[in-house]
Amino acid sequence: MAKPFNTIHIDNGYEKDSRAYYPVLIVGAGAGGIALGCRLKEKLGFDQFRIFDRQAGIGGVLQNLLLVTLVPALFYSFSWAPLYKSSTFFPPGPEIIKYFHDVCDRYQITDKIQLNTDVAEMLWLEEQQVWEVTLQHMATGAGDLSARQRNQRIEQHGEAAVYVRREIVRAKIVASCVGGLVEPNDWPKNIPGRENFQGDIFHSARWNYDVSLTNKDVVVLGTGCSAAQFTALITKAPYNAKSCTQLMRSPPWVVPKAPPPFGPKIWAKWSGFLFENIPGLGRFFRTLLFLLTELDFATIFHNTPRQAKARAAMEKRLVNHMKKTVPKKYHEILTPDYGVGCKRRIFDEYWLRSMNDPKYNLTTQPLTEVKPKSVILGPGRTYPDSTKSDSPTPTDEVELPADVIILANGFDISTWLHPLKVRGREGKLLQDVWDERGGAQAYLGTAVDGFPNFFVIFGPNTATGHSSVILAIENMVEYTMNFMKLILDGQAETVEIKKSAEDAWTKAMQEELKHTVWMSGGCHSWYFTENGWNSTAYP
């Protein structure tokens, strides 16, 4: 007797080829996976799904970052489960992780999440019209390591130190909710001496809480959003580093972070109470935040004469703010030579002010060598150009003491869904399909032709650069569920986007992006590849 296709069950019982079957298999227990699970249960009344995540906890990238959110709590939470009470206007990562746990408990999906389990590969079975999914059950905590760290552990201790066992399961629908920030960038290949360094090295996205920074000389590679947050903290209690030298290739645009209405103290004390007790106030404030961010987008991100004028005015204000805040020796290297918005902006509360700390040093001299207890910077500089003879920015080689090196050099976003391998019709690898077509792409950032019943939450061309990622995730979840419902209700065996529709969508995206500051603002960023393909931003 055939078993229902829309219930979890075991095929073939205790036979050698027995396997678990899931109507819906979700990859990733970050914001996307949690949102999809909750909405499947609440909106469709469907709970026959399983969420797999290789990490030891839920929350995705926020688990391991020493940071606060760049978006107010009410806008960095789900509209159907708003976070009204937060310690600050921009709450710290651990507070958001607790919020995610609370949401899972409230919607009773905690038992649907299986951690320490890596979804390694997927293959579409045409005859059975299902996905065959390879799971790798991991040693506890191994999934929190980067791919390089896992490979190192295998080389040193054997495969069992990372992967406990392998399991093959099947699923009618698969949704990838892994996001874009998965694998931290590795050590720069052109810098020798890492193997000789006697101190600790770790990536900020895999923060090593076992390493004490007290009375240590710390060198930080990078000045992105995360680095701007933790470098402002590590020379102060409870970290108490002796010094912090931060290496910057080129300056970001730094925007003062907006204060909460009525000030931090009043906000922390009264906002939660008012939102919970005045009907509609929370919804109104969230809508107001949305409109303000959309105004920001309409002001600077496109290449109209009006927006070019607005960018110039904003750039003048930001440079003036920077010069009033930081020591004069940093004025030149903190003045960008590209349009605001071209790269991801830093919304700052403490970073610029922290540059007045005598323990802090910002430099654009490149790291050229690592020694056992020090680093060599220079000769040369990355900004401004070394040919600028009248620049006071140093170029001479210098050796600095170093006890800890923190990589804050971002994530590998060149390969979407990495390291998950997805093989669709005729066994075609999704990454190969994208390479053939010029770059990663998906209709509405969600579906790819040739890969039926497969959906991506927060896929290619879905980042906005100005708004909340939670808002984007919610939109994609609601859109995806329209098609999942057809399958789960038995109205359709498979759902697949037409190639013509995807091609037209992708062409329109890439054409529209040419008229944005991301592609013409005069910078090089992780938004686009060397061949000019932008699979990151939504115009």
Legacy VTK file of the C-alpha trace (Angstrom):
# vtk DataFile Version 3.0
C-alpha trace
ASCII
DATASET POLYDATA
POINTS 539 float
0.000 0.000 0.000
1.434 3.343 -1.079
2.115 5.783 1.707
0.779 9.357 1.538
3.187 11.706 -0.236
2.455 14.547 2.193
3.429 12.823 5.451
6.834 12.005 6.928
7.474 8.266 6.793
10.089 5.552 6.294
10.172 3.760 2.966
10.998 0.026 2.933
10.992 -0.395 6.701
14.049 -2.253 7.940
15.386 -3.197 4.487
18.882 -2.176 3.455
17.490 0.458 1.114
15.124 1.965 3.682
15.109 5.735 3.855
13.234 8.590 5.457
10.861 10.634 3.310
9.982 14.271 3.993
7.269 16.146 2.093
9.233 19.360 2.718
12.939 19.472 3.562
14.348 22.846 4.604
18.091 23.555 4.537
19.191 26.005 7.205
17.833 27.023 10.609
18.550 30.718 10.287
15.915 33.395 9.813
14.780 31.964 6.460
14.332 28.385 7.650
12.558 29.492 10.829
10.220 31.800 8.890
9.313 29.109 6.366
8.683 26.514 9.065
6.472 28.838 11.090
4.452 29.995 8.096
3.958 26.471 6.767
2.450 25.556 10.107
0.425 28.709 10.693
-0.756 29.602 7.190
-1.031 26.178 5.534
-1.643 24.141 8.682
1.177 21.843 7.539
3.761 20.393 9.924
5.237 17.507 7.921
8.595 19.151 7.353
12.100 18.937 8.758
14.722 21.680 9.050
18.373 20.598 8.875
21.321 22.770 9.903
24.953 21.791 10.206
25.608 24.188 13.072
25.031 23.300 16.720
22.434 26.048 17.212
19.808 28.023 15.335
20.160 31.562 14.024
22.603 31.162 11.142
25.435 33.660 10.831
24.339 35.639 13.902
25.404 32.782 16.201
29.110 33.430 15.910
29.357 37.168 15.316
30.314 39.622 18.039
27.966 42.343 16.838
24.724 44.246 17.170
22.111 44.499 14.443
22.268 47.339 11.934
18.463 47.475 11.775
16.101 48.382 14.657
14.680 45.373 16.501
11.104 45.934 15.353
12.270 45.846 11.716
14.703 42.978 12.307
11.909 40.679 13.467
9.052 38.984 11.666
5.925 41.035 11.028
3.807 38.154 12.368
5.964 37.849 15.503
7.298 41.358 16.194
10.061 41.910 18.732
8.569 44.673 20.846
10.855 44.394 23.869
14.598 44.801 23.316
17.395 46.090 25.504
18.418 48.665 22.897
17.124 50.159 19.654
19.722 48.056 17.792
19.885 44.852 19.859
22.978 42.618 20.097
23.198 39.353 18.181
22.570 37.089 21.218
19.312 38.929 21.839
18.157 38.206 18.284
19.159 34.551 18.698
17.006 34.384 21.837
14.171 35.960 19.865
14.502 33.235 17.184
14.335 30.568 19.909
11.220 32.195 21.338
9.582 32.222 17.897
10.361 28.522 17.390
8.841 27.731 20.779
5.768 29.893 20.164
5.017 28.225 16.826
6.065 24.802 18.144
8.606 23.984 15.463
11.621 23.369 17.731
11.085 19.615 17.390
11.203 20.026 13.597
14.819 21.261 13.670
17.707 18.796 13.411
21.105 20.347 14.140
24.643 19.062 13.548
23.433 17.728 10.208
24.943 18.903 6.929
22.907 18.758 3.727
25.747 17.870 1.382
24.132 17.029 -1.946
20.780 16.825 -3.709
19.812 14.924 -6.853
16.475 15.163 -8.694
15.050 11.710 -9.500
12.992 12.186 -12.633
11.201 8.861 -12.513
10.129 9.194 -8.868
9.615 12.975 -9.085
11.415 13.537 -5.775
14.736 14.850 -4.514
17.321 12.414 -3.172
19.220 14.227 -0.444
22.535 13.242 1.133
22.813 14.133 4.815
26.047 14.047 6.778
25.561 13.739 10.521
28.339 15.672 12.220
30.253 15.509 15.444
28.800 18.090 17.823
30.221 21.512 17.041
31.952 20.455 13.813
29.314 22.256 11.797
30.262 25.541 13.443
33.654 25.323 11.753
34.333 26.698 8.282
34.894 24.281 5.394
38.660 24.843 5.653
38.652 24.138 9.386
36.644 20.966 8.857
39.074 19.769 6.212
41.987 20.500 8.537
40.373 18.482 11.311
39.838 15.559 8.932
43.496 15.677 7.852
44.659 15.675 11.465
42.180 13.338 13.140
40.344 11.445 10.407
36.886 11.821 8.898
35.120 10.546 12.030
36.250 13.700 13.848
33.833 15.664 11.630
31.337 13.287 10.022
29.742 10.595 12.152
27.639 8.927 9.460
25.979 9.522 6.101
22.260 9.136 5.390
20.240 9.237 2.167
16.700 10.622 2.428
14.092 11.747 -0.073
11.914 14.845 -0.236
9.117 16.077 -2.466
10.058 19.721 -1.970
13.401 21.216 -0.948
13.860 24.816 0.165
17.359 26.217 0.595
17.450 28.844 3.342
21.232 28.942 3.748
21.543 32.617 2.800
24.564 34.277 1.231
26.890 34.675 4.227
27.925 31.082 4.919
31.626 30.438 4.361
34.073 32.991 5.830
36.890 34.034 3.525
40.143 32.228 4.158
43.600 33.565 4.960
44.904 35.734 2.072
46.956 33.403 -0.140
49.652 35.964 -0.980
50.722 36.583 2.634
53.440 34.204 3.881
54.265 33.172 7.436
50.941 32.053 8.871
52.339 28.641 9.787
55.077 30.321 11.853
52.780 32.569 13.873
52.795 31.623 17.552
49.603 33.461 18.466
45.942 32.820 17.695
44.231 33.404 14.358
40.481 33.263 13.839
37.752 34.788 11.681
35.321 37.247 13.246
32.422 35.166 11.855
33.768 32.213 13.865
34.697 34.166 16.976
36.911 32.127 19.279
35.645 32.885 22.779
38.388 30.685 24.240
41.010 33.239 23.191
41.608 35.989 25.731
42.545 39.386 24.302
43.604 40.827 27.652
46.953 42.668 27.411
47.501 41.373 23.884
48.420 43.151 20.674
45.608 42.480 18.209
45.775 42.903 14.433
42.483 43.050 12.509
42.287 42.488 8.738
39.297 44.377 7.355
37.020 47.356 7.967
33.587 46.034 7.062
30.416 46.296 9.149
31.422 43.599 11.650
34.987 44.844 12.046
33.788 48.391 12.681
31.785 47.090 15.616
34.200 44.848 17.446
37.340 46.964 16.955
35.559 49.720 18.862
35.183 47.328 21.800
38.257 45.149 22.141
40.549 47.681 23.825
37.914 48.172 26.525
36.504 45.924 29.239
35.843 43.035 29.237
38.297 42.387 26.345
41.076 44.772 27.426
43.436 44.358 24.487
46.769 46.151 24.835
46.486 47.498 21.286
44.383 47.156 18.146
45.842 47.728 14.687
43.212 47.654 11.964
44.214 47.124 8.331
42.047 48.813 5.700
42.295 48.497 1.905
39.979 51.425 1.126
37.633 53.506 3.277
33.935 52.778 3.673
31.304 55.451 3.857
30.422 55.779 7.533
26.909 56.889 8.437
26.043 57.901 12.024
23.605 55.373 13.429
20.181 56.895 14.124
19.355 57.239 17.830
16.064 55.824 19.130
13.139 58.228 19.577
13.323 60.055 22.937
16.801 58.648 23.656
18.173 55.208 24.612
17.027 55.170 28.252
13.414 56.132 27.594
13.274 53.782 24.614
14.581 50.820 26.625
12.176 51.510 29.477
8.948 52.354 27.660
8.956 51.167 24.041
8.024 47.550 24.772
5.210 48.545 27.110
3.752 51.048 24.642
3.973 48.695 21.645
2.252 45.901 23.548
-0.507 48.024 25.057
-1.416 50.554 22.366
-3.141 48.730 19.490
-1.524 49.368 16.129
1.423 51.375 17.459
3.963 48.655 16.735
2.646 48.143 13.209
2.699 51.906 12.617
6.304 52.254 13.800
7.456 49.274 11.708
5.751 50.778 8.641
7.437 54.106 9.384
10.846 52.408 9.499
10.082 50.730 6.176
9.136 54.041 4.552
12.264 55.754 5.855
14.510 53.056 4.394
12.656 53.260 1.070
13.215 57.009 1.068
16.923 56.307 1.546
16.862 54.026 -1.514
14.965 56.563 -3.600
17.453 59.259 -2.609
20.852 57.812 -3.564
20.869 54.403 -5.253
19.977 55.188 -8.893
21.823 57.247 -11.475
19.459 60.118 -12.069
20.690 63.727 -11.930
18.555 64.291 -8.833
20.060 61.317 -7.022
23.604 62.233 -8.089
23.053 65.656 -6.502
21.643 64.029 -3.360
24.643 61.680 -3.129
27.057 64.576 -3.410
25.274 66.409 -0.585
25.253 63.282 1.584
28.942 62.639 0.911
29.801 66.168 2.006
27.873 65.725 5.264
29.500 62.358 5.992
33.031 63.621 5.347
32.406 66.627 7.618
31.101 64.305 10.337
34.132 62.063 10.003
36.590 64.969 10.210
34.899 66.298 13.338
35.109 62.901 15.011
38.461 61.240 14.229
42.071 62.467 14.621
43.412 64.510 11.713
45.941 61.804 10.781
43.032 59.627 9.577
41.216 62.273 7.508
42.814 61.353 4.188
42.484 57.578 4.454
38.866 57.825 5.666
37.707 59.967 2.725
36.332 57.614 0.047
36.938 58.265 -3.636
33.714 56.595 -4.823
30.010 57.309 -4.553
28.140 56.660 -1.323
26.121 53.443 -1.596
28.489 51.822 -4.098
29.781 49.595 -1.287
27.916 48.545 1.807
27.799 51.484 4.184
28.761 51.278 7.845
26.105 52.521 10.243
28.284 53.512 13.141
27.810 54.253 16.791
31.307 53.832 18.279
33.906 53.097 15.565
34.868 56.631 14.548
34.947 57.790 18.162
37.116 54.833 19.155
39.851 56.105 16.816
40.733 58.669 19.473
41.842 55.826 21.744
45.680 55.811 21.918
45.535 51.998 21.877
43.948 52.040 18.407
45.725 52.395 15.068
44.178 52.451 11.573
46.418 51.915 8.555
46.210 51.284 4.830
49.648 49.704 4.695
49.186 46.130 3.473
50.069 43.035 5.466
53.047 41.509 3.651
54.438 38.924 6.088
53.677 37.213 9.376
56.442 36.375 11.854
56.195 34.299 15.062
55.257 37.263 17.259
54.804 40.159 14.854
53.525 41.272 11.458
55.206 43.212 8.656
53.217 46.016 7.038
54.339 47.570 3.758
56.216 48.815 1.955
53.521 50.712 0.114
49.905 51.457 0.873
46.556 50.487 -0.570
44.935 53.926 -0.135
45.444 56.573 -1.323
47.347 55.501 -4.409
51.082 55.195 -3.748
51.795 57.540 -6.668
50.218 60.439 -4.790
53.455 62.129 -3.764
51.942 64.823 -1.556
50.123 62.362 0.693
51.135 62.207 4.363
49.967 58.573 4.614
53.037 56.394 5.307
54.439 53.822 2.871
57.609 52.658 4.649
57.817 49.095 5.884
57.041 48.669 9.577
57.044 45.727 11.987
54.381 45.582 14.704
53.991 43.176 17.635
51.073 40.738 17.272
49.603 38.175 19.657
46.230 37.677 17.935
45.188 38.118 14.300
41.467 38.459 13.587
40.294 38.021 10.009
37.385 40.333 9.258
37.666 39.909 5.503
34.079 38.905 4.833
32.534 35.829 3.274
32.994 33.821 0.108
29.937 34.929 -1.849
31.342 33.953 -5.253
29.534 30.588 -5.111
25.882 30.721 -4.106
24.658 27.871 -1.870
28.272 26.744 -1.357
29.164 24.042 -0.366
25.746 22.443 -1.102
25.693 20.582 -4.439
22.339 20.675 -6.224
21.832 18.447 -9.293
18.600 18.972 -11.222
17.230 17.404 -14.365
19.737 15.195 -16.233
22.064 15.485 -13.261
23.093 19.046 -14.119
24.902 20.829 -11.294
23.263 24.134 -10.440
26.607 25.904 -10.168
27.572 24.706 -13.662
24.270 25.995 -15.050
24.928 29.382 -13.497
28.487 29.470 -14.816
27.206 28.729 -18.331
24.710 31.577 -18.065
27.190 34.158 -16.804
26.423 34.127 -13.090
24.039 33.113 -10.334
20.404 33.862 -11.147
16.900 32.819 -10.145
13.407 34.003 -11.033
12.437 36.494 -8.316
15.551 35.219 -6.529
13.662 32.025 -5.738
13.314 29.459 -8.575
15.554 28.083 -11.356
14.378 26.223 -14.461
15.555 22.610 -14.617
15.289 22.294 -10.840
11.655 21.394 -10.073
10.219 21.637 -6.566
13.342 23.488 -5.459
13.098 26.961 -3.953
15.689 29.396 -2.629
14.898 31.785 0.192
17.074 34.898 -0.091
18.674 33.795 -3.337
20.441 35.757 -6.102
19.539 39.439 -6.499
17.505 39.756 -3.319
19.745 41.956 -1.139
18.723 45.597 -1.162
21.544 47.456 0.595
19.113 49.705 2.455
16.376 47.676 4.142
15.817 44.700 6.446
16.832 41.207 5.347
13.915 39.909 7.419
11.478 41.807 5.208
13.020 40.282 2.078
12.899 36.807 3.621
9.223 37.187 4.521
8.364 38.205 0.962
10.128 35.176 -0.509
8.598 32.792 2.016
5.067 33.988 1.224
5.734 33.762 -2.521
7.229 30.275 -2.271
4.355 28.916 -0.217
1.930 29.697 -3.042
3.637 26.978 -5.085
4.287 24.616 -2.214
0.553 24.620 -1.501
-0.220 23.363 -5.024
2.059 20.383 -4.481
1.037 19.616 -0.912
-2.679 19.805 -1.797
-2.133 17.365 -4.668
-2.997 19.913 -7.357
0.414 19.584 -8.990
3.123 16.935 -9.058
5.898 19.434 -9.718
6.348 23.195 -9.975
9.068 24.636 -12.182
9.727 28.075 -13.613
9.857 28.416 -17.410
13.299 29.151 -18.806
11.921 32.016 -20.889
10.515 33.687 -17.769
13.757 33.267 -15.852
15.837 34.556 -18.771
13.625 37.628 -19.125
13.756 38.316 -15.385
17.535 37.945 -15.256
18.062 40.167 -18.295
15.881 42.853 -16.754
17.758 42.611 -13.431
21.229 42.945 -14.952
20.120 45.782 -17.234
18.493 47.726 -14.401
21.536 47.228 -12.172
23.699 49.058 -14.729
21.828 52.219 -13.780
22.537 51.958 -10.062
25.363 53.238 -7.890
26.450 49.633 -7.204
27.696 49.246 -10.770
28.722 52.798 -11.637
29.744 54.370 -8.344
33.453 53.933 -8.994
34.189 51.155 -6.504
34.985 47.462 -6.502
32.803 45.526 -4.103
31.574 42.031 -3.342
28.254 42.939 -4.973
29.582 41.949 -8.409
32.149 39.597 -9.933
35.167 40.422 -12.077
33.125 39.936 -15.246
30.606 42.539 -14.047
27.825 40.122 -13.056
25.843 41.320 -10.058
24.033 38.411 -8.403
23.713 40.174 -5.054
21.632 43.329 -5.263
18.018 43.968 -6.182
17.610 47.237 -8.096
LINES 1 540
539 0 1 2 3 4 5 6 7 8 9 10 11 12 13 14 15 16 17 18 19 20 21 22 23 24 25 26 27 28 29 30 31 32 33 34 35 36 37 38 39 40 41 42 43 44 45 46 47 48 49 50 51 52 53 54 55 56 57 58 59 60 61 62 63 64 65 66 67 68 69 70 71 72 73 74 75 76 77 78 79 80 81 82 83 84 85 86 87 88 89 90 91 92 93 94 95 96 97 98 99 100 101 102 103 104 105 106 107 108 109 110 111 112 113 114 115 116 117 118 119 120 121 122 123 124 125 126 127 128 129 130 131 132 133 134 135 136 137 138 139 140 141 142 143 144 145 146 147 148 149 150 151 152 153 154 155 156 157 158 159 160 161 162 163 164 165 166 167 168 169 170 171 172 173 174 175 176 177 178 179 180 181 182 183 184 185 186 187 188 189 190 191 192 193 194 195 196 197 198 199 200 201 202 203 204 205 206 207 208 209 210 211 212 213 214 215 216 217 218 219 220 221 222 223 224 225 226 227 228 229 230 231 232 233 234 235 236 237 238 239 240 241 242 243 244 245 246 247 248 249 250 251 252 253 254 255 256 257 258 259 260 261 262 263 264 265 266 267 268 269 270 271 272 273 274 275 276 277 278 279 280 281 282 283 284 285 286 287 288 289 290 291 292 293 294 295 296 297 298 299 300 301 302 303 304 305 306 307 308 309 310 311 312 313 314 315 316 317 318 319 320 321 322 323 324 325 326 327 328 329 330 331 332 333 334 335 336 337 338 339 340 341 342 343 344 345 346 347 348 349 350 351 352 353 354 355 356 357 358 359 360 361 362 363 364 365 366 367 368 369 370 371 372 373 374 375 376 377 378 379 380 381 382 383 384 385 386 387 388 389 390 391 392 393 394 395 396 397 398 399 400 401 402 403 404 405 406 407 408 409 410 411 412 413 414 415 416 417 418 419 420 421 422 423 424 425 426 427 428 429 430 431 432 433 434 435 436 437 438 439 440 441 442 443 444 445 446 447 448 449 450 451 452 453 454 455 456 457 458 459 460 461 462 463 464 465 466 467 468 469 470 471 472 473 474 475 476 477 478 479 480 481 482 483 484 485 486 487 488 489 490 491 492 493 494 495 496 497 498 499 500 501 502 503 504 505 506 507 508 509 510 511 512 513 514 515 516 517 518 519 520 521 522 523 524 525 526 527 528 529 530 531 532 533 534 535 536 537 538
